[in-house]
Amino acid sequence: MGVNDDILDAQTSHQIGLMRLSNATVRKVIALVKRSDVRISERLLSGDISELSRTRQEKLLRELRRIIESVYMDATGTLQIELDNLAKYEAQFQSDMLKRVLPVNFETVLPAAETLIAAATATPFQGKLLKEVYTELPAATFRKVRDTIRAGVVEGRTTPQIVRDLRGTKAQGYKDGTLEQSRRAVEAVVRTAVNHTANAASESFYEANTDIIKSIRYNATLDGRTTKRCAGLDGKTFKPGKGPRPPQHFNCRSSTSPVVKSFRELGIDLDEVPASTRSSIDGQVPADLTYDGWLRKRSNTEQDEILGKRKAELFRGGLHMDRFTNRTGDELTLDQLKRKERDVWDKTTA
């Protein structure tokens, strides 16, 4: 097994951790966003909308817009703090991972924290910068709230009925209201922003270490939710700073991994390393590895942790990953992810 196979294996495991980090970040941000739901409902229920004049109704809408903007400012501010910390950790992970898998000691360059954060905030995805996406979220939410209220007034609905249209019904877990659409949009942005930040920070690290890194491999999460675009890029390699990078779309789960140079390319007069070393550097791109194939190599404990015990039993019984996907409830904070990955390396080298 070569170094580049080790790198791909480590990166696949790391990407699972990032998805769980994304779950935890989504929960934290959505909890803040829901504060606007409560404040909007309380404000609307404080009077009868139908009895307000057109001027008073417009004043009410302006109040609701301020509520939404204030809450979303807190939510996106919290998200950005999480992303800044992730950017710094991601580059450190890539550096530590290379040092651990390379059979020869090579010094790596770790970009400054400011550079890593700027790489994520100043690099557009879907044609927009993060700050522009943040601005669009409260604006879109307000339009939904405004339109629902105006339609309710025209249709002669009562204030409690309009509030129910906005928040949804308890019987449906409040998933059938207008504001749920906004929460889904926020979730998509958070997941995409986490992926974007991790990949942007990794790219900064790759570009700073082209003396060791030959190319970048695009890795799609191959299961039933993978888009054709990402599936088509899976396994392809590009020069650092060149070619497509994740996220290719909102909710993209793809990642990248470095392909290191061979000994000859590194200026070392060796065809391979001694047998006593853990891996050889052959400069070759790893063979195609699907998520399904990677997970089947993991222990039962790891499979249970990633899929959940029941799904893992079905998986071991022969079902493939295109029949089910990861549990969205699994969460990891950044500190937990750091400890988990450190523990994995410690066990590997023990």
Salt bridges, closest charged atoms under 4 A:
ASP6 OD2 - ARG278 NH1 3.78
ASP9 OD1 - LYS297 NZ 3.62
ASP9 OD1 - ARG298 NH1 3.08
ASP37 OD2 - ARG183 NH1 2.13
GLU58 OE2 - ARG54 NE 3.53
GLU58 OE2 - ARG150 NH2 3.28
GLU63 OE1 - ARG43 NE 2.74
GLU82 OE2 - LYS28 NZ 2.75
GLU90 OE1 - HIS14 NE2 2.70
GLU136 OE1 - LYS128 NZ 2.99
ASP147 OD1 - ARG146 NE 3.04
ASP165 OD2 - ARG157 NE 2.74
GLU180 OE1 - ARG183 NE 3.02
GLU180 OE2 - ARG184 NH1 3.98
GLU187 OE2 - ARG191 NE 3.06
GLU203 OE1 - ARG245 NE 2.59
ASP223 OD1 - ARG253 NH2 2.87
GLU265 OE2 - LYS214 NZ 3.08
ASP269 OD1 - ARG264 NH1 2.26
ASP271 OD1 - ARG264 NH2 2.69
ASP288 OD1 - ARG217 NH2 3.81
ASP292 OD1 - ARG296 NE 2.86
ASP292 OD2 - HIS320 ND1 3.42
GLU302 OE2 - ARG298 NE 3.78
ASP304 OD2 - LYS309 NZ 3.98
ASP304 OD1 - ARG316 NH2 3.09
GLU305 OE2 - ARG20 NH1 2.81
GLU305 OE2 - LYS340 NZ 2.95
GLU313 OE1 - ARG310 NH1 3.47
ASP330 OD1 - ARG327 NH2 3.00
GLU331 OE1 - ARG27 NE 2.82
GLU341 OE2 - HIS14 ND1 2.53
